[in-house]
Amino acid sequence: MNEQSNNLICAKYNITRDQLKQWRSKYKNEWSEITDIDRTRSSSKKASFPNTEKELFEWIGPQITAGVPLSRDHVQRQMRLMLKVSVEGTEEDRRSFRASDGWWRRFKRRWRM
């Protein structure tokens, strides 16, 4: 966190910088979990096809359990295949969807992978 953020937090909760520092060191793990979740929620682009992504996520679990090695390319290809039979979104959107590396990063972040 930067100085400005620290100052805002101290002012909002009426605490000193030393108190904030002590609290952060005492609750270090919990703090990082909270800030990671908040950062993900605010900066992550929403899924274009949330239902198909959920189906993909549910497909991944049994694959891993069965010991099938899954690469990024494999998952991206599966998403494109699922969209071919999906009715979610418009046909044009489904056809133009590329399952890019950026989509892959956001997908992993959205599903906490």
HUMOWO-V175192 format. One record per backbone hydrogen bond with DSSP energy under -0.5 kcal/mol. NH is the residue of the N-H (numbers start at 1). CO is the residue of the C=O. E is the energy in kcal/mol with one decimal. If there is no record, write none. Layout:
nh: <NH	NH>
co: <CO	CO>
e: <E	E>
This chain:
nh: <6	7	8	9	10	11	12	13	14	15	20	21	22	23	24	25	26	27	28	31	32	33	34	35	36	37	38	39	40	41	42	43	44	50	53	54	55	56	57	58	59	60	61	62	63	64	65	66	67	68	71	75	76	77	78	79	80	81	82	83	84	85	85	86	94	95	96	97	104	105	106	107	108	109	110	111	112	113>
co: <2	3	4	5	6	7	8	9	10	10	16	17	18	19	20	21	22	23	25	27	28	29	30	31	32	33	34	35	36	37	38	39	40	47	49	50	51	52	53	54	55	56	57	58	59	60	61	62	64	63	69	71	72	73	74	75	76	77	78	79	80	81	82	82	90	91	92	93	100	101	102	103	104	105	106	107	109	108>
e: <-2.2	-2.6	-2.3	-2.5	-2.6	-2.4	-2.7	-2.2	-0.7	-2.0	-2.1	-2.5	-2.5	-2.5	-2.5	-2.2	-2.3	-2.4	-0.8	-2.8	-2.2	-1.9	-2.3	-2.7	-2.2	-2.2	-2.6	-2.4	-2.3	-2.6	-2.1	-2.1	-1.7	-0.5	-2.5	-2.2	-2.1	-2.5	-2.8	-2.4	-1.5	-2.1	-1.4	-0.7	-1.2	-2.3	-2.5	-2.2	-1.5	-2.6	-0.6	-2.1	-2.6	-2.6	-2.2	-2.3	-2.1	-2.3	-2.6	-2.0	-1.1	-0.8	-0.7	-0.7	-2.4	-2.5	-2.2	-1.1	-2.3	-2.2	-2.3	-3.2	-2.4	-2.0	-3.1	-2.1	-1.1	-2.9>
